[in-house]
Amino acid sequence: MKNKREIQKLMNQAIGTEAYHKFWPNLVLTDGVLTLVKAAECFWLLDVIASYQHNQNLDKTFQVWTLEVNRVNSSGIVRGYNDTKLIITQKIPYTNFPLDDIKLYLIKGVILLPSEY
C-alpha cells in the first residue's frame, strides 16, 4: 500500500481516463479509480458501492459516494447520496485507508473521481 502523500500525488494526475475497466457486470472504473484502489488497496470500497446498486432509492444516473476515516479508532463511514440527498450509510469497523476521506461519483455505471468528471 502506498502512503498518503504518494496516493495524493497519483490522484492529482487523474484528470481524465483513456480506458474503462470492467468491475462488476454493470459497473466500470476509470483509470483514476483503478489507480486509487490499487495504491490504497481498497477494492472493498468498490464492493460496498456495488453492493447497494440494487437499492431502489438510489438514482442510477448520478450518485456520490464518500468514505470518511476516523483516525482515532481506524473506523470509517461510507455514505451514498443521490446528488445531495443521503440515501445509504454504512459503518466500517476497521480500515487502514490512508487518506482522511475520499469522494467518488457513479454516473450511469461508471465509477470516477471528481477530477475526472
Stockholm file with secondary structure:
# STOCKHOLM 1.0

chainA/1-117         MKNKREIQKLMNQAIGTEAYHKFWPNLVLTDGVLTLVKAAECFWLLDVIASYQHNQNLDKTFQVWTLEVNRVNSSGIVRGYNDTKLIITQKIPYTNFPLDDIKLYLIKGVILLPSEY
#=GR chainA/1-117 SS CCCHHHHHHHHHTCSCCSCCEEEETTEEECHHHHHHHHHTTCHHHHHHHHHTTTCTTSCSSEEEEEEEEETTTTEEEEEEEETTEEEEEEEESCCCCSSSEEEEEEETTEEECGGGC
#=GC SS_cons         CCCHHHHHHHHHTCSCCSCCEEEETTEEECHHHHHHHHHTTCHHHHHHHHHTTTCTTSCSSEEEEEEEEETTTTEEEEEEEETTEEEEEEEESCCCCSSSEEEEEEETTEEECGGGC
//
